[in-house]
Amino acid sequence: MVSASTYMLVFRILHVLGAIAWGGAIFLLVFFLQPTAKAIGPAAGPFMRELLGNRRLGNVILWIAGVTIVAGGFLYWHYVDVAGGLGSFLETAFGLWLAIGAISALVAFSIGLFITRPTLARATTVGAQIAAAGDAPPPELVQELQRLQARGRTLAIMNFTFVAIAAFAMATARYW
């Protein structure tokens, strides 16, 4: 019994702390960092290159999300096992809301990994090319960077939305 309790405690702590860090990082990015960088304009370039390129914020958020999802997967598996199977678990409101949260988290993670990450990598590369060009960067690079930044903002909002749905579903699952 103690081993099962320790198992649940460890994975619940990893899951909850990871979710707080994941959601908080995306919240900060969507509501503060991106709007500030947009308002400042080209002067924000060195800061954003440092944050996204050298500090690898996108990769750190994905790593945190991965830990959160893996820990949540162990918790989910435990609940499915206790319920006697996936079908029985999903017949409960608790199981259904946890499934909605899990699917939403997986969608958010997939957006981050397969769409946002390559977009950020390209934006960082283009930003460095613009910085290296000095006072007269090629207009096509400037336009590409603006397009990538707009796409990055849209993706961050989508990601935040799915993380918020996951947080809502999991936080309220016991009360439905």
Residue pairs with C-beta under 8 A, 6 or more apart in sequence:
7 74
7 78
8 75
8 78
11 71
11 72
11 74
11 75
11 78
12 71
12 75
14 67
14 68
14 71
15 68
15 71
15 72
15 75
18 64
18 65
18 67
18 68
18 71
19 68
19 72
19 166
19 167
19 170
21 64
21 68
22 61
22 64
22 65
22 68
22 163
23 163
23 164
23 167
25 57
25 60
25 61
25 64
26 61
26 156
26 159
26 160
26 163
27 160
29 57
29 61
29 156
29 160
30 153
30 156
30 157
30 160
33 51
34 152
34 153
34 156
36 44
37 44
37 47
37 48
37 149
38 44
38 149
38 153
45 127
45 130
45 131
46 131
48 127
49 124
49 127
49 128
49 131
51 57
52 58
52 120
52 123
52 124
53 124
53 128
58 112
58 116
58 117
58 120
59 117
61 112
62 109
62 112
62 113
62 117
65 105
65 108
65 109
65 112
66 109
68 105
69 105
69 106
69 109
72 102
72 105
73 102
76 98
76 102
79 89
79 94
79 95
79 98
80 86
80 89
80 95
83 89
83 92
83 95
88 95
89 95
90 96
90 99
93 173
93 176
94 173
94 174
94 176
96 176
97 169
97 170
97 172
97 173
97 176
98 169
98 170
98 173
100 165
100 169
101 165
101 166
101 167
101 168
101 169
101 170
101 173
102 166
104 162
104 163
104 165
104 166
104 169
105 162
105 163
105 166
107 162
108 159
108 162
108 163
108 166
111 155
111 158
111 159
111 162
112 155
112 159
115 155
116 152
116 155
116 156
116 159
119 148
119 151
119 152
119 155
120 152
122 148
123 145
123 148
123 149
123 152
126 141
126 144
126 145
126 148
127 145
129 137
129 141
130 137
130 141
130 142
130 145
133 141
